[in-house]
Amino acid sequence: MIHVENVTKSFSNGKGIFNVSFRVEEGDIFGFLGPNGAGKSTTIRQLMGFMKPNEGNLSISKYNCWEDAPTIQKFVGYLPGEIALIEKMKGTEFLNLLEDMRSLRGTSRKDALIDRFQFDPSIQIRKMSKGMKQKVGIVAAFMHDPSIYILDEPTSGLDPFMQREFLNLLGEERGRGKTILMSSHYFPEVERTCNRASIIKEGRIVRTDSMTDLRSLQTKKVEVTFEDEVEACSYADQFPDQVESRSYNRVIVPIKGSYDAFVTSLQNHSVTNMEMESQTLEEVFMDIYNHKNAPSDQEEEL
Ligand SMILES: Nc1ncnc2c1ncn2[C@@H]1O[C@H](COP(=O)(O)OP(=O)(O)OP(=O)(O)O)[C@@H](O)[C@H]1O
């Protein structure tokens, strides 16, 4: 549905994005995750046809993002990272103008969205707070009920309550079969919302995976309590590669992926208690980001 293939866009200062590839399939909520300056907006601007790549191809459905930019800009629900609204207009005037441009008067979801995000659109845009402007941008991106959304840091400027409301809306849209690409630098948001994600660092994709696969990279630490110290020592001696540490009758066993070997290792040992601690997905992302978990060739996995 959304294809980014070997895209390079470099600026005169040497920054930009380099050989970026990923695919968003129909019905995905796809997270595009990276810190400030990683290249998220540069990629998204090319997807919306505002910028031409130096190399590579970007397409949405059957449309080429550069050549068919007007078509793409019409049917995609786009929320820019830096919202440039017509400052002297009132929110209502701006949204009505969009409704007219899209021939939607009376049929759009505008009023329901304004109610949902609880703001007063009758205020002049230049007098609105950042969060209010963001809400106007959200209404503008969602009101024509598009089938594809491209959202650049959509929760930026929203308070936690409104962030939750927005993520609920994304879940509902996904339930209606919509395809969503959203950039974020906030790990828990992507963990909670997306089914797949790409991680971008300094203009290059570090990894693309399903959330399920990213979760399987979580290291769990199991603290096993044996009946007595002799039993714990016997276990630690038998499985020195599995045991991270031992203290009296307890051992710590880190596990990544399958539990089979761990479960088998406990046979014939007298265990009285087990407690498990999981790495958060944010820690997994940070490991990937710092290359501890990245595939050795740094190729993305599609
Ligand atoms: N027009 C431009 N001219 C020169 N450098 C640019 C231009 N646009 C972006 N850059 C640089 O390219 C890099 C990627 O920027 P980009 O805005 O895509 O990052 P981002 O991941 O969206 O960050 P943020 O989360 O801060 O919005 C940055 O180093 C930025 O300074």
Ligand as a Chemical Component Dictionary entry (heavy atoms), coordinates in Angstrom:
data_LIG
# 
_chem_comp.id                   LIG 
_chem_comp.type                 NON-POLYMER 
_chem_comp.pdbx_formal_charge   0 
_chem_comp.three_letter_code    LIG 
# 
loop_
_chem_comp_atom.comp_id 
_chem_comp_atom.atom_id 
_chem_comp_atom.alt_atom_id 
_chem_comp_atom.type_symbol 
_chem_comp_atom.charge 
_chem_comp_atom.model_Cartn_x 
_chem_comp_atom.model_Cartn_y 
_chem_comp_atom.model_Cartn_z 
_chem_comp_atom.pdbx_ordinal 
LIG N1  N1  N 0 15.549 21.609 4.072  1  
LIG C1  C1  C 0 16.573 21.131 4.781  2  
LIG N2  N2  N 0 17.830 21.593 4.589  3  
LIG C2  C2  C 0 18.862 21.108 5.297  4  
LIG N3  N3  N 0 18.760 20.138 6.233  5  
LIG C3  C3  C 0 17.530 19.642 6.468  6  
LIG C4  C4  C 0 16.369 20.101 5.765  7  
LIG N4  N4  N 0 15.292 19.406 6.213  8  
LIG C5  C5  C 0 15.749 18.558 7.160  9  
LIG N5  N5  N 0 17.082 18.694 7.309  10 
LIG C6  C6  C 0 17.959 17.913 8.204  11 
LIG O1  O1  O 0 17.744 16.520 7.924  12 
LIG C7  C7  C 0 17.730 15.767 9.116  13 
LIG C8  C8  C 0 16.408 15.038 9.235  14 
LIG O2  O2  O 0 15.391 15.977 9.551  15 
LIG P1  P1  P 0 13.880 15.569 9.762  16 
LIG O3  O3  O 0 13.092 16.832 9.939  17 
LIG O4  O4  O 0 13.458 14.658 8.698  18 
LIG O5  O5  O 0 13.966 14.764 11.146 19 
LIG P2  P2  P 0 12.783 14.196 12.050 20 
LIG O6  O6  O 0 13.117 12.770 12.338 21 
LIG O7  O7  O 0 11.463 14.478 11.463 22 
LIG O8  O8  O 0 12.993 15.040 13.369 23 
LIG P3  P3  P 0 11.930 15.761 14.350 24 
LIG O9  O9  O 0 11.438 14.668 15.265 25 
LIG O10 O10 O 0 12.801 16.742 15.060 26 
LIG O11 O11 O 0 10.867 16.382 13.526 27 
LIG C9  C9  C 0 17.993 16.740 10.245 28 
LIG O12 O12 O 0 19.365 16.713 10.534 29 
LIG C10 C10 C 0 17.577 18.082 9.663  30 
LIG O13 O13 O 0 18.305 19.131 10.254 31 
# 
loop_
_chem_comp_bond.comp_id 
_chem_comp_bond.atom_id_1 
_chem_comp_bond.atom_id_2 
_chem_comp_bond.value_order 
_chem_comp_bond.pdbx_ordinal 
LIG N1  C1  SING 1  
LIG C1  N2  SING 2  
LIG C1  C4  DOUB 3  
LIG N2  C2  DOUB 4  
LIG C2  N3  SING 5  
LIG N3  C3  DOUB 6  
LIG C3  C4  SING 7  
LIG C3  N5  SING 8  
LIG C4  N4  SING 9  
LIG N4  C5  DOUB 10 
LIG C5  N5  SING 11 
LIG N5  C6  SING 12 
LIG C6  O1  SING 13 
LIG C6  C10 SING 14 
LIG O1  C7  SING 15 
LIG C7  C8  SING 16 
LIG C7  C9  SING 17 
LIG C8  O2  SING 18 
LIG O2  P1  SING 19 
LIG P1  O3  DOUB 20 
LIG P1  O4  SING 21 
LIG P1  O5  SING 22 
LIG O5  P2  SING 23 
LIG P2  O6  DOUB 24 
LIG P2  O7  SING 25 
LIG P2  O8  SING 26 
LIG O8  P3  SING 27 
LIG P3  O9  DOUB 28 
LIG P3  O10 SING 29 
LIG P3  O11 SING 30 
LIG C9  O12 SING 31 
LIG C9  C10 SING 32 
LIG C10 O13 SING 33 
# 
